[in-house]
Amino acid sequence: MRYEFRVSGRLSRVVADAFPELEKVTAPEQTVLFGTVTDDAHLYGLLVRFQDLALPVLEMRRLPD
């Protein structure tokens, strides 16, 4: 499964490095992270990381394989 996560603002290198399994693209006023999510546990783990780093997820969607 592939997912895309949009968060507000530009991520610092340190924060972006907290998501080594995701690719990052900076858009105006947002950062888009995307990549393969292996299972539900991995997905929930990513969401917990976003929450722990105080990164509000503006949008999350599953991408076509």
C-alpha atoms as one frame of an Amber mdcrd trajectory, in Angstrom:
protein
   0.000   0.000   0.000   1.239   3.492  -0.818   0.117   6.549   1.148   0.506
  10.290   0.889   0.535  12.602   3.914   0.311  16.404   3.667   1.500  18.451
   6.625   1.527  22.194   7.133   4.775  24.080   6.624   8.260  23.028   5.617
   9.905  20.345   7.697  13.368  20.816   9.110  15.937  18.204   8.156  15.795
  16.732  11.689  12.010  16.335  11.578  12.045  15.006   8.001  14.660  12.439
   9.060  12.111  11.034  11.539  10.383   9.521   8.485  13.197   7.688   6.662
  10.788   5.361   4.873   8.932   8.232   3.189   9.982  10.468   0.332   9.499
  14.208   0.835   8.434  16.975  -1.537   8.088  20.566  -0.426   5.105  22.452
  -1.796   4.132  26.056  -1.029   3.282  26.126   2.684   3.136  22.316   2.871
   5.303  19.244   2.856   4.112  16.099   1.121   5.455  12.788   2.384   4.698
   9.591   0.519   5.778   6.000   0.289   5.006   2.389   0.965   3.204   1.489
   4.171   3.589  -2.195   4.931   0.514  -2.785   7.095  -1.954  -1.174   9.506
   0.547  -1.210  12.373   3.042   0.722  10.244   0.339   3.239   9.267  -0.666
   3.832  12.875   3.006   4.110  13.848   3.487   6.847  11.262   0.445   8.707
  12.569   1.804   8.480  16.119   5.140   9.916  14.901   3.305  12.836  13.272
   1.442  13.420  16.538   4.570  13.099  18.714   6.310  15.714  16.545   3.252
  18.018  16.694   2.773  17.810  12.928  -0.896  18.143  12.056  -1.749  15.967
   9.069  -3.813  18.114   6.717  -4.582  15.243   4.375  -3.872  11.536   4.202
  -4.795   9.351   1.267  -4.034   5.955  -0.125  -2.350   6.095  -3.516  -2.983
   3.640  -6.323  -0.427   0.820  -6.452
